[in-house]
Amino acid sequence: MKNPKKETRDVIAKHVRWTEALRVVRAYHPEVTIILPQEKIQIYPGDDVRGMITPAVGVIRHALDAGVWQWHGYTAESRVKQVRTLLSHYFHYHEDSIHPAELDLMIEDLLFVHKA
């Protein structure tokens, strides 16, 4: 029995990649902010992750506390998860740059102890 040919994940239509489609959307709709993966801030092994994410965590925390966005939960875990999700829109963590559990502890420290 033959395996069916798999479609690649990043193809949205025949011969159209999702990155190209997003470039078109960005060109015709400047009010939409689209950050492509290669445009994210790259974090490599050996980089000062804390120094790189501290300003972003501070802005996110202030915006959420001011009501610009809404916190999705009251526990520390839910708030750390929400901030981690928002950070993933702006930062790309390369393999071995930081362990996810270590990143969560760092975000929790910045949110509740040092108040980034």
Buried (B, 14 or more C-beta within 10 A) or exposed (E): EEEEEEEEEEEEEEEEEBEEBBEEEBEEEEEEEEEEEEEBBBBEEEBEBBEBBBEBBBEBBEEBEEEEEEEEEEEEEEBBBBBBEBBEEBBBBEEEBBEEEEBBEBBBBBBEEEEB
